[in-house]
Amino acid sequence: MAKVLIVDDSPLLRLMLKDTLTKEGNEVYEAATVEEAFAVFAQIEPDVVLKDLFMPNSNGVDVIRDFKKLNPRVKIVVCSTETQRAMIYEAIKAGAKDFLIKPFNHQQVALTIRRLISS
């Protein structure tokens, strides 16, 4: 189906997302840091990036902009516990296509990725 890059500093969340997305037939890659994410991004050229908005040593909105500069066609889904409208707006304005609020269920993640892949 699609190459998906999960960028999150939580090993448990990456494992859960990878399990869900692999069962959907996707090729799934992981990155625990923003630096690692850029290295993997350049290597695999993902179709979709699931990105935690708040990670150590990074501004989530700037990272979205940087991914979009590297590949304007990449679809980015921001995952966060953040519910402030201003941050959601900034992430969308920077190029994110969707926003998942943690905690989320497996069906919600799978449906979001399927919808983005088919659009």
CORQUISUL-V869011 format. One record per residue. N is the residue number from 0. SS is DSSP state (alpha for helix, beta for strand, coil for the rest). PHI is phi in whole degrees, 0 to 359 (none if undefined). BURIAL is # if it has 9 or more other ideal C-beta (glycine too) atoms within 8 Angstrom, else .. Layout:
N,SS,PHI,BURIAL  N,SS,PHI,BURIAL
//
This chain:
0,coil,none,.  1,coil,214,#  2,beta,270,#  3,beta,239,#  4,beta,251,#  5,beta,261,#  6,beta,242,#  7,coil,202,#  8,coil,276,.  9,coil,266,.  10,alpha,300,.  11,alpha,295,.  12,alpha,295,#  13,alpha,300,#  14,alpha,298,.  15,alpha,297,#  16,alpha,296,#  17,alpha,298,#  18,alpha,301,.  19,alpha,299,#  20,alpha,285,#  21,alpha,293,#  22,alpha,299,.  23,coil,279,#  24,coil,94,.  25,coil,273,#  26,beta,268,.  27,beta,244,#  28,beta,236,#  29,beta,230,#  30,beta,214,#  31,coil,267,.  32,coil,227,#  33,alpha,294,#  34,alpha,299,.  35,alpha,297,#  36,alpha,300,#  37,alpha,293,#  38,alpha,294,#  39,alpha,293,#  40,alpha,305,#  41,alpha,295,.  42,alpha,285,.  43,alpha,256,.  44,coil,50,.  45,coil,292,#  46,coil,277,.  47,beta,224,#  48,beta,240,#  49,beta,261,#  50,beta,236,#  51,beta,293,#  52,coil,291,#  53,coil,245,.  54,coil,230,#  55,coil,303,.  56,coil,60,.  57,coil,204,.  58,coil,256,.  59,alpha,304,#  60,alpha,291,#  61,alpha,296,#  62,alpha,296,#  63,alpha,301,#  64,alpha,301,#  65,alpha,295,#  66,alpha,300,#  67,alpha,293,#  68,alpha,293,.  69,alpha,291,#  70,coil,208,.  71,coil,300,.  72,coil,272,.  73,coil,296,#  74,beta,257,#  75,beta,248,#  76,beta,244,#  77,beta,271,#  78,beta,242,#  79,beta,195,#  80,coil,274,.  81,coil,293,#  82,coil,241,.  83,coil,290,.  84,alpha,300,.  85,alpha,297,.  86,alpha,289,#  87,alpha,298,#  88,alpha,300,.  89,alpha,297,#  90,alpha,295,#  91,alpha,294,#  92,alpha,300,.  93,alpha,284,#  94,coil,129,#  95,beta,294,#  96,beta,265,.  97,beta,202,.  98,beta,218,#  99,beta,252,#  100,beta,270,.  101,coil,283,.  102,coil,282,.  103,coil,237,.  104,coil,262,.  105,alpha,299,.  106,alpha,298,.  107,alpha,299,#  108,alpha,296,#  109,alpha,300,#  110,alpha,296,.  111,alpha,298,#  112,alpha,294,#  113,alpha,302,#  114,alpha,296,.  115,alpha,292,#  116,alpha,295,#  117,alpha,278,.  118,coil,269,.
//
